[in-house]
Amino acid sequence: MRRKNKIVFAFLLLVSSLFQAQDSLLMSKNEFLNIVKNYHPLLKKYQLQNKIAQAEITKARGNFDPVLSAKTAQKNIDNALYYDQKNIELGIPTWYGVEINGAYNYLTGDKLNPSETKGGLYNYGLTVPLAKNLLYDKRRAALEQAKAAEKMTRAEQIILSNELLLEAENSYWEWVKNYEVLKIQKKNVTLNKKRFALIKKTFSYGEIAAIDTVEAESQLQNFQIQEKDASLNFIKSTQDLQVFLWQDNLEFYQIKVPIFPSEKMNLEFTDDYLFLAQKLSKDNLVNSQFLKYYAFKNNILESERKLKWQSFLPKIDFTYQFYNKQNENPQYLPFFEDNFQYGLKLEIPIFLRGARADYQMAKIKLLQNEQDIKLKENELLVKTQTYEQEVENYNSQIFLAERNLKNFQLLLKAEETKFENGESSIFLINSRENKAIESQEKLINLKSKVIKSYIKLKWLSENLE
């Protein structure tokens, strides 16, 4: 309960500073992204995937765990004790393929196999691969691959998390853009309502023609339609934004009051785009999580290639066991004089067709991954250049669009002055006004494009280690 209260308090703290009025609230970009980072279920899912990868490492390490086994058995027919056996054994696998073992075996009975040793018997020994599995085997490969897979998963988790945050930030700025357009349309409707009222009043005095009232009313109706369309776009973008809003208990956060962005289409924070582009140079891209993902994948494929190479080698296993009867002093040396058992096992594939095919496939997969690395590196460089050029180009367009807007506003103001002096008409005022508003909306769209290109560039840089 304390943890739940703490989460609720943290969430309220995020939005407490957002209140614009009692029936609405403001949300900044950073506050919105903090909610996404802390509560979005996809980010939690990616973090859980890391834990699964870590568990796979633990599982692979389990192949090197010592194994303790015990057995008891007895055979009795017609009150004749054939045998009574008790056995306990410990096997210890090592990193280099050598397996060490030790056991105690107690055997008694009236009808034992002549090759069996009666009474208590200790034995210690080892099994050594002399060719195949000496330098590399499945256990070592599984552990190396699990470690590389965990690093792959971590790189992928960073990429996917940043993709989600990129999508969220894009949605936020789309929301801001639609809000800016809505404010413009609301302002236009308010202004044209006043103008229409003034035109009607002027008409009632007989100073202008009736057609001017029709022209003014048509302009007002046109802006009212545009306002409703802008309002619908803002509502849609608010709903798109809400998709990213979650609470700690994985419940969808319902927006119950009107919510508005506190940010404006301010481009000052995009001024460091050249620094980001330099940061994303070819030399630094080697630290990109995209390329690291393929590098860790390459480690897995290389491990698989090394393992497949072992199939070309003959399987030669040497086994040695030293025996010592219970209650007798052991005589360890020489090893091959008394109380010992050894074996040598040899297996040689004749045609090696399976080994050749497996090894060839492993090499092809490595080659494919190398090609993927080259493709991804080129893709990242192209994207970096594209986003940088987009920011530069849109900034140039914004400079022209701002001057263009200023000129249209001056022309509109001049036309209104001429109309007041009886030298113009409502039609010309409306024409100037439409051009000014069109230019204003174009400027907002250009600013939105700059921001989106910039955050894509930022997204690429955030995937650097």
C-alpha positions as CSV (number, residue, x, y, z in Angstrom):
1,M,0.0,0.0,0.0
2,R,2.9,2.4,0.8
3,R,4.4,1.7,-2.6
4,K,1.1,2.3,-4.4
5,N,0.7,5.6,-2.5
6,K,4.2,6.5,-3.4
7,I,3.5,5.9,-7.1
8,V,0.3,7.8,-7.1
9,F,2.0,10.7,-5.4
10,A,4.8,10.7,-8.0
11,F,2.3,10.8,-10.8
12,L,0.4,13.6,-9.2
13,L,3.6,15.4,-8.7
14,L,4.2,15.2,-12.4
15,V,0.9,16.7,-13.3
16,S,0.4,19.1,-10.3
17,S,2.4,21.8,-12.0
18,L,0.4,21.4,-15.2
19,F,-2.8,23.0,-14.1
20,Q,-3.8,25.9,-16.3
21,A,-7.2,26.2,-14.5
22,Q,-9.3,24.1,-12.3
23,D,-10.9,22.3,-15.3
24,S,-7.7,21.9,-17.5
25,L,-4.0,21.2,-17.2
26,L,-0.8,21.8,-19.1
27,M,1.8,19.2,-19.9
28,S,5.4,19.8,-21.0
29,K,7.4,17.5,-23.2
30,N,9.8,16.4,-20.4
31,E,6.9,15.6,-18.1
32,F,5.2,13.6,-20.8
33,L,8.4,11.6,-21.6
34,N,9.0,11.0,-17.9
35,I,5.6,9.4,-17.6
36,V,6.3,7.2,-20.7
37,K,9.7,6.2,-19.4
38,N,8.4,5.3,-15.9
39,Y,5.1,3.6,-16.7
40,H,4.8,2.4,-20.3
41,P,4.3,-1.4,-20.3
42,L,6.5,-1.9,-23.4
43,L,9.5,-0.5,-21.7
44,K,8.8,-2.8,-18.7
45,K,8.5,-5.7,-21.2
46,Y,11.9,-4.9,-22.7
47,Q,13.5,-4.8,-19.2
48,L,12.0,-8.2,-18.5
49,Q,13.6,-9.5,-21.7
50,N,17.0,-8.6,-20.3
51,K,16.2,-10.6,-17.2
52,I,15.3,-13.6,-19.4
53,A,18.6,-13.3,-21.2
54,Q,20.5,-13.2,-17.8
55,A,18.6,-16.3,-16.8
56,E,19.8,-18.0,-20.0
57,I,23.4,-17.3,-18.9
58,T,22.7,-18.9,-15.5
59,K,21.2,-21.9,-17.3
60,A,24.3,-22.3,-19.5
61,R,26.5,-22.1,-16.5
62,G,24.5,-25.0,-15.1
63,N,26.2,-27.3,-17.6
64,F,29.3,-26.9,-15.5
65,D,27.6,-27.7,-12.2
66,P,29.0,-30.8,-10.3
67,V,26.5,-33.7,-10.3
68,L,26.0,-35.8,-7.2
69,S,24.3,-39.2,-7.7
70,A,23.5,-42.1,-5.4
71,K,22.1,-45.5,-6.0
72,T,21.0,-48.5,-3.9
73,A,19.9,-51.9,-5.3
74,Q,19.3,-55.4,-4.0
75,K,18.4,-58.7,-5.5
76,N,17.0,-61.6,-3.4
77,I,15.4,-64.9,-4.7
78,D,14.3,-67.8,-2.6
79,N,16.1,-66.2,0.4
80,A,19.3,-66.2,-1.6
81,L,21.0,-62.7,-1.6
82,Y,22.3,-62.3,-5.1
83,Y,23.7,-58.8,-4.4
84,D,23.3,-55.7,-2.2
85,Q,24.8,-52.6,-3.7
86,K,25.1,-49.0,-2.5
87,N,26.8,-46.4,-4.6
88,I,27.5,-42.6,-4.4
89,E,29.3,-40.7,-7.1
90,L,30.3,-37.1,-7.8
91,G,31.1,-35.8,-11.3
92,I,32.8,-32.4,-11.9
93,P,32.9,-31.0,-15.5
94,T,35.6,-28.5,-16.2
95,W,35.9,-25.6,-18.6
96,Y,38.5,-27.5,-20.8
97,G,36.3,-30.5,-21.4
98,V,38.0,-32.7,-18.8
99,E,35.5,-34.4,-16.5
100,I,36.7,-35.4,-13.0
101,N,34.8,-38.0,-11.0
102,G,34.9,-39.8,-7.7
103,A,32.8,-42.6,-6.2
104,Y,32.3,-45.0,-3.4
105,N,30.7,-48.3,-4.1
106,Y,29.8,-51.0,-1.5
107,L,28.8,-54.4,-2.9
108,T,28.0,-57.7,-1.1
109,G,26.1,-60.8,-2.0
110,D,26.4,-64.6,-2.6
111,K,26.1,-64.6,-6.4
112,L,28.2,-61.6,-7.7
113,N,29.6,-61.2,-11.1
114,P,33.2,-62.3,-11.1
115,S,34.3,-58.9,-12.5
116,E,32.8,-57.1,-9.5
117,T,34.7,-56.2,-6.4
118,K,33.2,-57.3,-3.1
119,G,33.1,-54.9,-0.2
120,G,33.7,-51.1,-0.1
121,L,35.6,-49.6,-3.0
122,Y,36.7,-46.0,-3.7
123,N,37.6,-44.8,-7.1
124,Y,38.8,-41.5,-8.5
125,G,39.4,-40.6,-12.1
126,L,38.9,-38.4,-15.1
127,T,37.9,-38.4,-18.8
128,V,40.0,-36.4,-21.2
129,P,39.0,-35.6,-24.8
130,L,42.2,-35.7,-26.8
131,A,40.9,-34.3,-30.1
132,K,37.2,-33.4,-30.5
133,N,35.8,-31.3,-27.6
134,L,39.3,-30.6,-26.2
135,L,39.6,-27.0,-27.3
136,Y,35.8,-26.3,-27.6
137,D,32.6,-28.1,-26.9
138,K,28.8,-27.6,-26.6
139,R,29.0,-26.5,-22.9
140,R,31.5,-23.7,-23.6
141,A,29.7,-22.7,-26.8
142,A,26.3,-22.5,-24.9
143,L,27.8,-20.2,-22.2
144,E,29.6,-17.9,-24.7
145,Q,26.5,-17.7,-26.9
146,A,24.3,-17.0,-23.9
147,K,26.6,-14.1,-22.8
148,A,26.6,-12.7,-26.4
149,A,22.8,-13.1,-26.6
150,E,22.4,-11.1,-23.3
151,K,24.4,-8.3,-24.8
152,M,22.4,-8.5,-28.0
153,T,19.2,-8.3,-26.0
154,R,20.5,-5.3,-24.1
155,A,21.4,-3.5,-27.3
156,E,18.0,-4.4,-28.8
157,Q,16.3,-3.2,-25.6
158,I,18.0,0.2,-25.9
159,I,17.0,0.5,-29.6
160,L,13.4,-0.5,-29.0
161,S,13.1,1.8,-26.0
162,N,14.5,4.7,-27.9
163,E,12.1,3.9,-30.8
164,L,9.2,4.1,-28.5
165,L,10.4,7.4,-27.0
166,L,10.9,8.8,-30.5
167,E,7.4,7.8,-31.4
168,A,6.1,9.4,-28.2
169,E,8.0,12.6,-28.8
170,N,6.8,12.8,-32.4
171,S,3.3,12.5,-31.1
172,Y,3.9,15.2,-28.6
173,W,5.1,17.7,-31.2
174,E,2.3,16.8,-33.5
175,W,0.0,17.6,-30.6
176,V,1.7,21.0,-30.1
177,K,1.4,21.7,-33.9
178,N,-2.3,21.0,-34.0
179,Y,-2.8,23.1,-30.9
180,E,-1.0,26.0,-32.5
181,V,-3.2,25.7,-35.6
182,L,-6.3,25.5,-33.4
183,K,-5.3,28.7,-31.6
184,I,-4.8,30.5,-34.9
185,Q,-8.3,29.3,-36.1
186,K,-10.0,30.4,-32.9
187,K,-8.3,33.8,-33.1
188,N,-9.5,34.1,-36.8
189,V,-13.1,33.2,-35.9
190,T,-13.1,35.8,-33.0
191,L,-11.6,38.5,-35.3
192,N,-14.1,37.7,-38.1
193,K,-17.1,37.7,-35.8
194,K,-16.1,41.3,-34.7
195,R,-15.5,42.2,-38.4
196,F,-18.9,40.8,-39.5
197,A,-20.7,42.6,-36.7
198,L,-18.9,45.9,-37.8
199,I,-19.8,45.3,-41.5
200,K,-23.4,44.7,-40.6
201,K,-23.5,47.8,-38.6
202,T,-21.8,49.8,-41.3
203,F,-24.3,48.4,-43.8
204,S,-27.2,49.5,-41.6
205,Y,-25.9,53.0,-41.9
206,G,-25.9,52.7,-45.7
207,E,-22.2,53.1,-46.1
208,I,-21.5,49.8,-47.8
209,A,-23.3,47.5,-50.2
210,A,-25.2,44.4,-49.0
211,I,-22.9,42.1,-50.9
212,D,-20.1,43.1,-48.4
213,T,-22.1,41.5,-45.5
214,V,-22.3,38.3,-47.6
215,E,-18.6,38.4,-48.2
216,A,-17.8,39.0,-44.5
217,E,-20.2,36.2,-43.4
218,S,-18.7,33.8,-45.9
219,Q,-15.3,34.5,-44.6
220,L,-16.5,33.9,-41.0
221,Q,-18.2,30.6,-42.0
222,N,-15.1,29.5,-43.7
223,F,-13.0,30.1,-40.6
224,Q,-15.6,28.4,-38.4
225,I,-15.3,25.3,-40.6
226,Q,-11.5,25.4,-40.4
227,E,-11.8,25.9,-36.6
228,K,-13.9,22.7,-36.3
229,D,-11.4,20.8,-38.5
230,A,-8.5,22.1,-36.4
231,S,-10.4,21.1,-33.2
232,L,-10.9,17.6,-34.6
233,N,-7.2,17.3,-35.5
234,F,-6.3,18.4,-32.0
235,I,-8.6,15.9,-30.4
236,K,-7.2,13.1,-32.5
237,S,-3.6,14.1,-31.6
238,T,-4.7,14.2,-27.9
239,Q,-6.0,10.7,-28.3
240,D,-2.7,9.6,-30.0
241,L,-0.9,11.1,-27.0
242,Q,-3.0,9.3,-24.5
243,V,-1.9,5.9,-26.0
244,F,1.5,6.6,-24.3
245,L,0.0,7.5,-20.9
246,W,0.0,4.6,-18.4
247,Q,-0.1,4.2,-14.6
248,D,2.3,2.1,-12.5
249,N,-0.2,-0.8,-12.2
250,L,-0.3,-1.2,-16.0
251,E,-3.7,0.5,-16.1
252,F,-4.4,2.9,-19.0
253,Y,-4.5,6.5,-17.8
254,Q,-7.8,8.2,-18.6
255,I,-7.6,11.9,-19.3
256,K,-10.7,13.3,-17.5
257,V,-10.0,17.0,-17.9
258,P,-9.0,19.1,-21.0
259,I,-5.2,18.9,-21.4
260,F,-3.0,21.3,-23.4
261,P,0.7,21.5,-24.2
262,S,2.9,23.9,-22.3
263,E,5.5,23.9,-25.1
264,K,5.5,26.1,-28.1
265,M,7.1,25.6,-31.5
266,N,10.3,27.0,-30.3
267,L,13.3,25.9,-32.3
268,E,16.1,27.0,-30.0
269,F,16.7,23.5,-28.7
270,T,17.4,22.3,-32.3
271,D,20.5,24.5,-32.6
272,D,22.9,21.7,-31.6
273,Y,22.0,19.6,-34.7
274,L,25.5,20.1,-36.2
275,F,27.0,18.7,-33.0
276,L,24.8,15.7,-33.2
277,A,25.7,15.1,-36.8
278,Q,29.4,15.3,-36.0
279,K,28.8,12.9,-33.1
280,L,27.3,10.4,-35.6
281,S,30.4,10.3,-37.8
282,K,31.6,7.0,-39.3
283,D,34.2,6.5,-36.6
284,N,31.7,6.9,-33.8
285,L,29.1,4.7,-35.4
286,V,31.0,1.6,-34.3
287,N,29.5,2.4,-30.8
288,S,26.0,2.5,-32.1
289,Q,23.7,0.0,-30.5
290,F,22.5,-1.0,-34.0
291,L,26.1,-2.1,-35.0
292,K,26.8,-3.6,-31.5
293,Y,23.7,-5.8,-32.0
294,Y,25.2,-7.3,-35.1
295,A,28.6,-7.5,-33.5
296,F,27.2,-9.6,-30.6
297,K,25.3,-11.7,-33.2
298,N,28.6,-12.2,-34.9
299,N,30.1,-13.5,-31.7
300,I,27.2,-16.1,-31.5
301,L,27.8,-17.1,-35.1
302,E,31.5,-17.4,-34.6
303,S,31.0,-19.6,-31.6
304,E,28.7,-21.8,-33.7
305,R,31.4,-22.0,-36.4
306,K,34.0,-23.1,-33.9
307,L,31.7,-25.7,-32.6
308,K,30.9,-27.1,-36.0
309,W,34.7,-27.3,-36.8
310,Q,35.0,-29.8,-33.9
311,S,32.9,-32.2,-36.0
312,F,35.9,-32.6,-38.4
313,L,38.1,-34.0,-35.6
314,P,38.1,-37.6,-34.5
315,K,36.6,-38.3,-31.1
316,I,39.3,-39.7,-28.9
317,D,38.4,-40.0,-25.2
318,F,40.9,-41.2,-22.6
319,T,39.4,-42.5,-19.3
320,Y,41.4,-43.4,-16.2
321,Q,40.1,-44.6,-12.8
322,F,42.1,-45.3,-9.7
323,Y,40.7,-47.8,-7.2
324,N,41.3,-48.3,-3.5
325,K,39.6,-50.8,-1.3
326,Q,38.0,-49.7,1.9
327,N,40.3,-49.8,5.0
328,E,43.4,-50.2,2.9
329,N,46.2,-47.6,2.4
330,P,46.1,-46.2,-1.1
331,Q,49.1,-46.6,-3.4
332,Y,48.8,-43.8,-5.9
333,L,52.0,-44.3,-7.8
334,P,52.8,-45.7,-10.3
335,F,49.4,-45.1,-12.0
336,F,49.5,-48.1,-14.3
337,E,50.9,-50.8,-12.0
338,D,48.0,-51.7,-9.7
339,N,44.4,-50.7,-8.7
340,F,43.6,-48.9,-11.9
341,Q,41.4,-49.0,-15.0
342,Y,41.8,-47.1,-18.2
343,G,40.1,-46.9,-21.6
344,L,40.6,-45.3,-24.9
345,K,37.6,-44.7,-27.2
346,L,38.0,-43.7,-30.9
347,E,35.3,-42.5,-33.3
348,I,36.1,-41.3,-36.8
349,P,33.3,-40.2,-39.3
350,I,34.1,-41.6,-42.7
351,F,32.6,-39.1,-45.2
352,L,32.1,-36.0,-43.0
353,R,29.2,-34.9,-45.1
354,G,27.2,-33.7,-42.2
355,A,30.2,-31.9,-40.7
356,R,31.0,-30.2,-44.0
357,A,27.4,-29.0,-44.5
358,D,27.1,-27.7,-40.9
359,Y,30.4,-25.9,-41.2
360,Q,29.6,-24.4,-44.6
361,M,26.2,-23.1,-43.2
362,A,27.9,-21.6,-40.2
363,K,30.4,-19.7,-42.5
364,I,27.6,-18.5,-44.7
365,K,25.7,-17.1,-41.7
366,L,28.8,-15.2,-40.7
367,L,29.1,-13.8,-44.2
368,Q,25.5,-12.7,-44.2
369,N,25.9,-11.0,-40.8
370,E,29.0,-9.1,-42.1
371,Q,26.9,-7.9,-45.0
372,D,24.1,-6.8,-42.6
373,I,26.7,-4.8,-40.7
374,K,27.8,-3.0,-43.8
375,L,24.3,-2.3,-44.9
376,K,23.3,-1.0,-41.4
377,E,26.4,1.2,-41.2
378,N,25.6,2.7,-44.6
379,E,22.0,3.1,-43.6
380,L,23.0,5.0,-40.4
381,L,25.3,7.3,-42.3
382,V,22.6,8.1,-44.9
383,K,20.0,8.7,-42.3
384,T,22.4,11.0,-40.4
385,Q,23.1,13.0,-43.5
386,T,19.4,13.1,-44.5
387,Y,18.2,14.4,-41.1
388,E,21.0,17.0,-41.0
389,Q,20.1,18.2,-44.5
390,E,16.4,18.2,-43.6
391,V,17.1,20.4,-40.5
392,E,19.2,22.8,-42.6
393,N,16.8,23.0,-45.5
394,Y,13.7,23.5,-43.3
395,N,15.5,26.2,-41.3
396,S,16.2,28.0,-44.6
397,Q,12.6,27.6,-45.5
398,I,11.5,28.9,-42.1
399,F,13.6,32.1,-42.6
400,L,11.8,32.7,-45.9
401,A,8.4,31.8,-44.5
402,E,8.8,34.2,-41.6
403,R,9.6,37.0,-44.0
404,N,6.8,36.0,-46.2
405,L,4.3,36.0,-43.3
406,K,5.5,39.4,-42.2
407,N,4.9,40.7,-45.7
408,F,1.4,39.3,-45.9
409,Q,0.6,40.7,-42.5
410,L,1.8,44.1,-43.6
411,L,-0.3,43.8,-46.8
412,L,-3.4,42.8,-44.7
413,K,-2.9,45.8,-42.4
414,A,-2.5,48.1,-45.3
415,E,-5.6,46.7,-46.9
416,E,-7.6,47.2,-43.7
417,T,-6.4,50.9,-43.5
418,K,-7.4,51.4,-47.2
419,F,-10.8,49.9,-46.4
420,E,-11.3,52.3,-43.5
421,N,-10.5,55.1,-45.9
422,G,-13.0,53.7,-48.4
423,E,-10.4,52.7,-50.9
424,S,-10.7,48.9,-50.7
425,S,-13.2,46.1,-50.2
426,I,-14.0,43.2,-47.9
427,F,-13.1,40.9,-50.8
428,L,-9.5,42.2,-50.9
429,I,-9.2,42.1,-47.1
430,N,-10.4,38.5,-47.1
431,S,-7.9,37.6,-49.8
432,R,-5.0,39.2,-47.9
433,E,-6.2,37.5,-44.7
434,N,-6.4,34.1,-46.3
435,K,-2.8,34.5,-47.7
436,A,-1.5,35.6,-44.3
437,I,-3.2,32.7,-42.5
438,E,-2.0,30.2,-45.1
439,S,1.5,31.5,-44.6
440,Q,1.2,31.2,-40.8
441,E,0.1,27.6,-41.0
442,K,2.9,26.8,-43.4
443,L,5.4,28.3,-41.0
444,I,4.0,26.1,-38.2
445,N,4.2,23.0,-40.4
446,L,7.8,23.8,-41.3
447,K,8.7,24.2,-37.6
448,S,7.1,20.9,-36.9
449,K,9.2,19.3,-39.7
450,V,12.4,20.8,-38.3
451,I,11.6,19.4,-34.8
452,K,10.8,16.0,-36.1
453,S,14.0,15.8,-38.2
454,Y,16.0,17.0,-35.2
455,I,14.6,14.4,-32.8
456,K,15.3,11.7,-35.4
457,L,18.9,12.9,-35.4
458,K,18.9,12.9,-31.6
459,W,17.4,9.4,-31.6
460,L,20.3,8.1,-33.6
461,S,22.8,9.8,-31.2
462,E,21.0,8.3,-28.2
463,N,21.6,4.9,-29.6
464,L,25.4,5.5,-29.3
465,E,27.0,3.9,-26.2
